[in-house]
Structures are given as C-alpha cells and as structure tokens.
Amino acid sequence: MKVKLTSEGQITIPTEIRQQLRLQSGDELLLILEGTDVRLRVLKPRRLSEFYGALPATVPYPGKEAIRQNVAENIAQKNLE
C-alpha cells in the first residue's frame, strides 16, 4: 500500500491496516531499518494475565489475604527497626 510523507516527516497508516492491527491513538510502533527497507512493528503492552503459568510455581499460593498480612508484618517490623 502506498502512502505519502508529509513535510513534517509523518505518514498516515491507512484505516484498513489500523483496523487489522487494532491500532489506536497513542499506540507505540517500532521502526526497523533493514538496508533501504523499513519494517514496522506494533508494540502493544501485554497484560499480566498473559504471563500466567509461564514460570513454574516453587511455592504454593497462600492467598491474597495471607500475602497482605505478610506485607503488613514486614512493614511494621521495618518501622520498628
């Protein structure tokens, strides 16, 4: 697909490509120079939930309340020191 460069060095990504890539205003794109060609890569932030199960669990999950209690105890202990 052909696009034009503006005097400010900008291009407009055609609507059909933006829709296919689900691009929105503010999304970050990476330009990769390969010789005289430019490749465009979309940099979408990944949700933490996408990483679930990526690493093996070495300790069983004690639950949210147990973790909060542990954090509170550690903070209290540091404040006493």
Biopython code that builds the backbone (N, CA, C, O; Angstrom):
import numpy as np
from Bio.PDB.StructureBuilder import StructureBuilder

atoms = [
    (1, "MET", "N", (0.848, -1.172, 0.000)),
    (1, "MET", "CA", (0.000, 0.000, 0.000)),
    (1, "MET", "C", (0.895, 1.237, 0.000)),
    (1, "MET", "O", (1.903, 1.277, 0.704)),
    (2, "LYS", "N", (0.539, 2.203, -0.758)),
    (2, "LYS", "CA", (1.346, 3.401, -0.944)),
    (2, "LYS", "C", (0.835, 4.531, -0.052)),
    (2, "LYS", "O", (-0.368, 4.784, 0.015)),
    (3, "VAL", "N", (1.774, 5.215, 0.640)),
    (3, "VAL", "CA", (1.428, 6.381, 1.454)),
    (3, "VAL", "C", (2.422, 7.486, 1.140)),
    (3, "VAL", "O", (3.488, 7.220, 0.585)),
    (4, "LYS", "N", (2.081, 8.737, 1.491)),
    (4, "LYS", "CA", (2.977, 9.865, 1.249)),
    (4, "LYS", "C", (3.525, 10.393, 2.563)),
    (4, "LYS", "O", (2.859, 10.358, 3.598)),
    (5, "LEU", "N", (4.749, 10.881, 2.495)),
    (5, "LEU", "CA", (5.416, 11.503, 3.634)),
    (5, "LEU", "C", (5.084, 12.995, 3.638)),
    (5, "LEU", "O", (5.208, 13.667, 2.614)),
    (6, "THR", "N", (4.660, 13.511, 4.802)),
    (6, "THR", "CA", (4.349, 14.944, 4.887)),
    (6, "THR", "C", (5.640, 15.742, 5.046)),
    (6, "THR", "O", (6.715, 15.172, 5.230)),
    (7, "SER", "N", (5.522, 17.055, 4.974)),
    (7, "SER", "CA", (6.690, 17.922, 5.150)),
    (7, "SER", "C", (7.256, 17.824, 6.562)),
    (7, "SER", "O", (8.408, 18.189, 6.794)),
    (8, "GLU", "N", (6.450, 17.333, 7.511)),
    (8, "GLU", "CA", (6.924, 17.156, 8.887)),
    (8, "GLU", "C", (7.438, 15.745, 9.141)),
    (8, "GLU", "O", (7.723, 15.390, 10.285)),
    (9, "GLY", "N", (7.560, 14.931, 8.086)),
    (9, "GLY", "CA", (8.104, 13.592, 8.223)),
    (9, "GLY", "C", (7.101, 12.573, 8.741)),
    (9, "GLY", "O", (7.500, 11.560, 9.316)),
    (10, "GLN", "N", (5.816, 12.815, 8.553)),
    (10, "GLN", "CA", (4.792, 11.916, 9.055)),
    (10, "GLN", "C", (4.106, 11.181, 7.912)),
    (10, "GLN", "O", (4.040, 11.668, 6.783)),
    (11, "ILE", "N", (3.595, 9.990, 8.238)),
    (11, "ILE", "CA", (2.767, 9.246, 7.291)),
    (11, "ILE", "C", (1.461, 8.891, 7.996)),
    (11, "ILE", "O", (1.394, 8.870, 9.225)),
    (12, "THR", "N", (0.437, 8.617, 7.215)),
    (12, "THR", "CA", (-0.834, 8.146, 7.762)),
    (12, "THR", "C", (-0.954, 6.676, 7.431)),
    (12, "THR", "O", (-0.841, 6.280, 6.271)),
    (13, "ILE", "N", (-1.185, 5.863, 8.455)),
    (13, "ILE", "CA", (-1.401, 4.437, 8.239)),
    (13, "ILE", "C", (-2.858, 4.278, 7.815)),
    (13, "ILE", "O", (-3.761, 4.710, 8.531)),
    (14, "PRO", "N", (-3.090, 3.669, 6.669)),
    (14, "PRO", "CA", (-4.461, 3.544, 6.164)),
    (14, "PRO", "C", (-5.399, 2.851, 7.164)),
    (14, "PRO", "O", (-4.982, 1.983, 7.931)),
    (15, "THR", "N", (-6.653, 3.251, 7.134)),
    (15, "THR", "CA", (-7.666, 2.763, 8.068)),
    (15, "THR", "C", (-7.734, 1.240, 8.102)),
    (15, "THR", "O", (-7.780, 0.648, 9.181)),
    (16, "GLU", "N", (-7.741, 0.604, 6.942)),
    (16, "GLU", "CA", (-7.884, -0.865, 6.922)),
    (16, "GLU", "C", (-6.713, -1.556, 7.634)),
    (16, "GLU", "O", (-6.906, -2.594, 8.267)),
    (17, "ILE", "N", (-5.514, -0.995, 7.537)),
    (17, "ILE", "CA", (-4.364, -1.575, 8.236)),
    (17, "ILE", "C", (-4.473, -1.308, 9.733)),
    (17, "ILE", "O", (-4.196, -2.189, 10.548)),
    (18, "ARG", "N", (-4.880, -0.077, 10.097)),
    (18, "ARG", "CA", (-5.059, 0.242, 11.525)),
    (18, "ARG", "C", (-6.094, -0.680, 12.159)),
    (18, "ARG", "O", (-5.926, -1.126, 13.295)),
    (19, "GLN", "N", (-7.159, -0.962, 11.424)),
    (19, "GLN", "CA", (-8.205, -1.841, 11.957)),
    (19, "GLN", "C", (-7.707, -3.270, 12.101)),
    (19, "GLN", "O", (-7.962, -3.912, 13.120)),
    (20, "GLN", "N", (-7.005, -3.773, 11.102)),
    (20, "GLN", "CA", (-6.491, -5.147, 11.163)),
    (20, "GLN", "C", (-5.500, -5.323, 12.309)),
    (20, "GLN", "O", (-5.478, -6.369, 12.957)),
    (21, "LEU", "N", (-4.676, -4.298, 12.562)),
    (21, "LEU", "CA", (-3.689, -4.373, 13.637)),
    (21, "LEU", "C", (-4.248, -3.891, 14.973)),
    (21, "LEU", "O", (-3.555, -3.913, 15.990)),
    (22, "ARG", "N", (-5.518, -3.451, 14.962)),
    (22, "ARG", "CA", (-6.183, -2.914, 16.158)),
    (22, "ARG", "C", (-5.388, -1.765, 16.768)),
    (22, "ARG", "O", (-5.229, -1.688, 17.987)),
    (23, "LEU", "N", (-4.889, -0.873, 15.910)),
    (23, "LEU", "CA", (-4.117, 0.276, 16.375)),
    (23, "LEU", "C", (-5.053, 1.368, 16.852)),
    (23, "LEU", "O", (-6.113, 1.604, 16.270)),
    (24, "GLN", "N", (-4.642, 2.026, 17.916)),
    (24, "GLN", "CA", (-5.398, 3.142, 18.457)),
    (24, "GLN", "C", (-4.447, 4.306, 18.670)),
    (24, "GLN", "O", (-3.230, 4.130, 18.714)),
    (25, "SER", "N", (-5.015, 5.495, 18.801)),
    (25, "SER", "CA", (-4.209, 6.679, 19.062)),
    (25, "SER", "C", (-3.382, 6.460, 20.321)),
    (25, "SER", "O", (-3.911, 6.030, 21.346)),
    (26, "GLY", "N", (-2.107, 6.748, 20.250)),
    (26, "GLY", "CA", (-1.222, 6.589, 21.397)),
    (26, "GLY", "C", (-0.454, 5.282, 21.402)),
    (26, "GLY", "O", (0.494, 5.138, 22.174)),
    (27, "ASP", "N", (-0.834, 4.311, 20.556)),
    (27, "ASP", "CA", (-0.080, 3.059, 20.486)),
    (27, "ASP", "C", (1.338, 3.341, 20.009)),
    (27, "ASP", "O", (1.575, 4.263, 19.228)),
    (28, "GLU", "N", (2.270, 2.540, 20.488)),
    (28, "GLU", "CA", (3.667, 2.715, 20.088)),
    (28, "GLU", "C", (4.016, 1.754, 18.971)),
    (28, "GLU", "O", (3.587, 0.600, 18.958)),
    (29, "LEU", "N", (4.803, 2.255, 18.036)),
    (29, "LEU", "CA", (5.259, 1.471, 16.893)),
    (29, "LEU", "C", (6.780, 1.523, 16.854)),
    (29, "LEU", "O", (7.384, 2.531, 17.220)),
    (30, "LEU", "N", (7.388, 0.439, 16.413)),
    (30, "LEU", "CA", (8.829, 0.365, 16.294)),
    (30, "LEU", "C", (9.179, 0.310, 14.815)),
    (30, "LEU", "O", (8.664, -0.530, 14.078)),
    (31, "LEU", "N", (10.060, 1.210, 14.384)),
    (31, "LEU", "CA", (10.543, 1.203, 13.002)),
    (31, "LEU", "C", (11.902, 0.525, 12.979)),
    (31, "LEU", "O", (12.802, 0.899, 13.730)),
    (32, "ILE", "N", (12.049, -0.476, 12.112)),
    (32, "ILE", "CA", (13.288, -1.231, 11.998)),
    (32, "ILE", "C", (13.842, -1.012, 10.598)),
    (32, "ILE", "O", (13.191, -1.337, 9.604)),
    (33, "LEU", "N", (15.049, -0.457, 10.528)),
    (33, "LEU", "CA", (15.692, -0.202, 9.241)),
    (33, "LEU", "C", (16.472, -1.435, 8.815)),
    (33, "LEU", "O", (17.354, -1.902, 9.535)),
    (34, "GLU", "N", (16.141, -1.959, 7.643)),
    (34, "GLU", "CA", (16.818, -3.134, 7.080)),
    (34, "GLU", "C", (17.310, -2.759, 5.691)),
    (34, "GLU", "O", (16.586, -2.904, 4.705)),
    (35, "GLY", "N", (18.545, -2.276, 5.621)),
    (35, "GLY", "CA", (19.082, -1.791, 4.349)),
    (35, "GLY", "C", (18.341, -0.533, 3.952)),
    (35, "GLY", "O", (18.406, 0.477, 4.652)),
    (36, "THR", "N", (17.631, -0.586, 2.826)),
    (36, "THR", "CA", (16.835, 0.571, 2.402)),
    (36, "THR", "C", (15.346, 0.362, 2.693)),
    (36, "THR", "O", (14.516, 1.189, 2.316)),
    (37, "ASP", "N", (15.015, -0.731, 3.357)),
    (37, "ASP", "CA", (13.625, -1.025, 3.706)),
    (37, "ASP", "C", (13.370, -0.678, 5.172)),
    (37, "ASP", "O", (14.268, -0.742, 6.011)),
    (38, "VAL", "N", (12.144, -0.318, 5.451)),
    (38, "VAL", "CA", (11.728, -0.036, 6.820)),
    (38, "VAL", "C", (10.615, -1.015, 7.176)),
    (38, "VAL", "O", (9.636, -1.165, 6.444)),
    (39, "ARG", "N", (10.787, -1.676, 8.314)),
    (39, "ARG", "CA", (9.765, -2.593, 8.807)),
    (39, "ARG", "C", (9.103, -1.947, 10.010)),
    (39, "ARG", "O", (9.768, -1.282, 10.805)),
    (40, "LEU", "N", (7.815, -2.135, 10.148)),
    (40, "LEU", "CA", (7.042, -1.535, 11.225)),
    (40, "LEU", "C", (6.554, -2.644, 12.149)),
    (40, "LEU", "O", (5.979, -3.630, 11.689)),
    (41, "ARG", "N", (6.780, -2.486, 13.451)),
    (41, "ARG", "CA", (6.306, -3.462, 14.427)),
    (41, "ARG", "C", (5.452, -2.741, 15.462)),
    (41, "ARG", "O", (5.824, -1.678, 15.957)),
    (42, "VAL", "N", (4.311, -3.329, 15.781)),
    (42, "VAL", "CA", (3.414, -2.766, 16.784)),
    (42, "VAL", "C", (3.899, -3.209, 18.165)),
    (42, "VAL", "O", (4.137, -4.393, 18.405)),
    (43, "LEU", "N", (4.041, -2.238, 19.065)),
    (43, "LEU", "CA", (4.447, -2.537, 20.436)),
    (43, "LEU", "C", (3.228, -2.383, 21.335)),
    (43, "LEU", "O", (2.929, -1.285, 21.805)),
    (44, "LYS", "N", (2.535, -3.476, 21.568)),
    (44, "LYS", "CA", (1.347, -3.451, 22.417)),
    (44, "LYS", "C", (1.751, -3.899, 23.817)),
    (44, "LYS", "O", (2.455, -4.897, 23.971)),
    (45, "PRO", "N", (1.308, -3.168, 24.836)),
    (45, "PRO", "CA", (1.587, -3.637, 26.192)),
    (45, "PRO", "C", (0.866, -4.958, 26.437)),
    (45, "PRO", "O", (-0.256, -5.160, 25.972)),
    (46, "ARG", "N", (1.517, -5.849, 27.167)),
    (46, "ARG", "CA", (0.910, -7.144, 27.450)),
    (46, "ARG", "C", (0.314, -7.145, 28.846)),
    (46, "ARG", "O", (0.874, -6.556, 29.771)),
    (47, "ARG", "N", (-0.803, -7.798, 28.989)),
    (47, "ARG", "CA", (-1.447, -7.912, 30.295)),
    (47, "ARG", "C", (-0.700, -8.939, 31.129)),
    (47, "ARG", "O", (-0.171, -9.918, 30.602)),
    (48, "LEU", "N", (-0.662, -8.709, 32.422)),
    (48, "LEU", "CA", (-0.008, -9.632, 33.335)),
    (48, "LEU", "C", (-0.622, -11.026, 33.231)),
    (48, "LEU", "O", (0.076, -12.028, 33.387)),
    (49, "SER", "N", (-1.904, -11.088, 32.973)),
    (49, "SER", "CA", (-2.583, -12.384, 32.883)),
    (49, "SER", "C", (-2.046, -13.234, 31.727)),
    (49, "SER", "O", (-2.183, -14.457, 31.748)),
    (50, "GLU", "N", (-1.438, -12.599, 30.721)),
    (50, "GLU", "CA", (-0.872, -13.351, 29.599)),
    (50, "GLU", "C", (0.346, -14.164, 30.024)),
    (50, "GLU", "O", (0.729, -15.115, 29.343)),
    (51, "PHE", "N", (0.950, -13.792, 31.141)),
    (51, "PHE", "CA", (2.148, -14.478, 31.606)),
    (51, "PHE", "C", (1.839, -15.591, 32.607)),
    (51, "PHE", "O", (2.741, -16.292, 33.065)),
    (52, "TYR", "N", (0.542, -15.747, 32.946)),
    (52, "TYR", "CA", (0.163, -16.758, 33.934)),
    (52, "TYR", "C", (0.628, -18.139, 33.472)),
    (52, "TYR", "O", (0.349, -18.558, 32.348)),
    (53, "GLY", "N", (1.329, -18.828, 34.344)),
    (53, "GLY", "CA", (1.805, -20.163, 34.035)),
    (53, "GLY", "C", (3.101, -20.203, 33.255)),
    (53, "GLY", "O", (3.569, -21.286, 32.902)),
    (54, "ALA", "N", (3.701, -19.043, 32.973)),
    (54, "ALA", "CA", (4.943, -19.009, 32.197)),
    (54, "ALA", "C", (6.122, -19.556, 32.989)),
    (54, "ALA", "O", (7.050, -20.130, 32.418)),
    (55, "LEU", "N", (6.082, -19.377, 34.298)),
    (55, "LEU", "CA", (7.146, -19.877, 35.164)),
    (55, "LEU", "C", (6.575, -20.908, 36.122)),
    (55, "LEU", "O", (5.428, -20.794, 36.554)),
    (56, "PRO", "N", (7.378, -21.920, 36.457)),
    (56, "PRO", "CA", (6.863, -22.912, 37.401)),
    (56, "PRO", "C", (6.730, -22.319, 38.803)),
    (56, "PRO", "O", (7.580, -21.542, 39.237)),
    (57, "ALA", "N", (5.664, -22.688, 39.503)),
    (57, "ALA", "CA", (5.474, -22.224, 40.877)),
    (57, "ALA", "C", (6.361, -23.058, 41.785)),
    (57, "ALA", "O", (6.322, -24.288, 41.742)),
    (58, "THR", "N", (7.165, -22.387, 42.611)),
    (58, "THR", "CA", (8.043, -23.104, 43.532)),
    (58, "THR", "C", (7.452, -23.153, 44.937)),
    (58, "THR", "O", (7.881, -23.949, 45.772)),
    (59, "VAL", "N", (6.465, -22.295, 45.193)),
    (59, "VAL", "CA", (5.803, -22.242, 46.491)),
    (59, "VAL", "C", (4.303, -22.143, 46.220)),
    (59, "VAL", "O", (3.888, -21.369, 45.358)),
    (60, "PRO", "N", (3.490, -22.904, 46.931)),
    (60, "PRO", "CA", (2.049, -22.782, 46.695)),
    (60, "PRO", "C", (1.540, -21.395, 47.065)),
    (60, "PRO", "O", (2.032, -20.771, 48.006)),
    (61, "TYR", "N", (0.564, -20.927, 46.326)),
    (61, "TYR", "CA", (-0.014, -19.601, 46.551)),
    (61, "TYR", "C", (-0.828, -19.622, 47.837)),
    (61, "TYR", "O", (-1.793, -20.378, 47.941)),
    (62, "PRO", "N", (-0.447, -18.789, 48.837)),
    (62, "PRO", "CA", (-1.141, -18.828, 50.126)),
    (62, "PRO", "C", (-2.458, -18.064, 50.141)),
    (62, "PRO", "O", (-3.229, -18.193, 51.093)),
    (63, "GLY", "N", (-2.729, -17.285, 49.125)),
    (63, "GLY", "CA", (-3.952, -16.489, 49.075)),
    (63, "GLY", "C", (-3.647, -15.018, 49.294)),
    (63, "GLY", "O", (-2.642, -14.656, 49.907)),
    (64, "LYS", "N", (-4.536, -14.181, 48.781)),
    (64, "LYS", "CA", (-4.338, -12.732, 48.823)),
    (64, "LYS", "C", (-4.253, -12.199, 50.247)),
    (64, "LYS", "O", (-3.398, -11.365, 50.547)),
    (65, "GLU", "N", (-5.117, -12.665, 51.113)),
    (65, "GLU", "CA", (-5.122, -12.157, 52.493)),
    (65, "GLU", "C", (-3.845, -12.512, 53.231)),
    (65, "GLU", "O", (-3.327, -11.692, 53.989)),
    (66, "ALA", "N", (-3.329, -13.709, 53.028)),
    (66, "ALA", "CA", (-2.086, -14.121, 53.681)),
    (66, "ALA", "C", (-0.919, -13.262, 53.193)),
    (66, "ALA", "O", (-0.046, -12.893, 53.978)),
    (67, "ILE", "N", (-0.906, -12.950, 51.918)),
    (67, "ILE", "CA", (0.152, -12.106, 51.370)),
    (67, "ILE", "C", (0.052, -10.698, 51.948)),
    (67, "ILE", "O", (1.063, -10.113, 52.334)),
    (68, "ARG", "N", (-1.163, -10.152, 52.010)),
    (68, "ARG", "CA", (-1.342, -8.814, 52.590)),
    (68, "ARG", "C", (-0.893, -8.779, 54.047)),
    (68, "ARG", "O", (-0.253, -7.821, 54.480)),
    (69, "GLN", "N", (-1.225, -9.813, 54.795)),
    (69, "GLN", "CA", (-0.826, -9.895, 56.200)),
    (69, "GLN", "C", (0.698, -9.934, 56.319)),
    (69, "GLN", "O", (1.280, -9.252, 57.163)),
    (70, "ASN", "N", (1.329, -10.728, 55.476)),
    (70, "ASN", "CA", (2.792, -10.842, 55.484)),
    (70, "ASN", "C", (3.449, -9.502, 55.163)),
    (70, "ASN", "O", (4.421, -9.114, 55.811)),
    (71, "VAL", "N", (2.923, -8.800, 54.171)),
    (71, "VAL", "CA", (3.463, -7.490, 53.795)),
    (71, "VAL", "C", (3.298, -6.506, 54.955)),
    (71, "VAL", "O", (4.229, -5.773, 55.288)),
    (72, "ALA", "N", (2.124, -6.492, 55.563)),
    (72, "ALA", "CA", (1.873, -5.586, 56.696)),
    (72, "ALA", "C", (2.835, -5.878, 57.844)),
    (72, "ALA", "O", (3.357, -4.952, 58.465)),
    (73, "GLU", "N", (3.071, -7.147, 58.126)),
    (73, "GLU", "CA", (4.007, -7.518, 59.198)),
    (73, "GLU", "C", (5.426, -7.069, 58.872)),
    (73, "GLU", "O", (6.139, -6.573, 59.744)),
    (74, "ASN", "N", (5.835, -7.243, 57.625)),
    (74, "ASN", "CA", (7.186, -6.824, 57.219)),
    (74, "ASN", "C", (7.351, -5.308, 57.315)),
    (74, "ASN", "O", (8.401, -4.826, 57.739)),
    (75, "ILE", "N", (6.329, -4.557, 56.926)),
    (75, "ILE", "CA", (6.393, -3.099, 57.007)),
    (75, "ILE", "C", (6.451, -2.672, 58.474)),
    (75, "ILE", "O", (7.229, -1.790, 58.839)),
    (76, "ALA", "N", (5.634, -3.295, 59.304)),
    (76, "ALA", "CA", (5.633, -2.972, 60.740)),
    (76, "ALA", "C", (6.986, -3.268, 61.360)),
    (76, "ALA", "O", (7.485, -2.489, 62.172)),
    (77, "GLN", "N", (7.581, -4.389, 60.982)),
    (77, "GLN", "CA", (8.896, -4.767, 61.513)),
    (77, "GLN", "C", (9.958, -3.760, 61.098)),
    (77, "GLN", "O", (10.806, -3.388, 61.909)),
    (78, "LYS", "N", (9.923, -3.308, 59.831)),
    (78, "LYS", "CA", (10.909, -2.330, 59.364)),
    (78, "LYS", "C", (10.738, -0.994, 60.070)),
    (78, "LYS", "O", (11.721, -0.299, 60.328)),
    (79, "ASN", "N", (9.498, -0.626, 60.385)),
    (79, "ASN", "CA", (9.247, 0.632, 61.088)),
    (79, "ASN", "C", (9.748, 0.589, 62.518)),
    (79, "ASN", "O", (10.084, 1.626, 63.089)),
    (80, "LEU", "N", (9.803, -0.611, 63.109)),
    (80, "LEU", "CA", (10.299, -0.756, 64.482)),
    (80, "LEU", "C", (11.828, -0.720, 64.548)),
    (80, "LEU", "O", (12.402, -0.423, 65.596)),
    (81, "GLU", "N", (12.472, -1.018, 63.441)),
    (81, "GLU", "CA", (13.953, -1.072, 63.424)),
    (81, "GLU", "C", (14.566, 0.304, 63.402)),
    (81, "GLU", "O", (15.790, 0.434, 63.387)),
]
sb = StructureBuilder()
sb.init_structure("model")
sb.init_model(0)
sb.init_chain("A")
sb.init_seg("    ")
for serial, (resi, resn, name, xyz) in enumerate(atoms, 1):
    if name == "N":
        sb.init_residue(resn, " ", resi, " ")
    sb.init_atom(name, np.array(xyz, "f"), 0.0, 1.0, " ", f" {name:<3s}", serial, name[0])
structure = sb.get_structure()
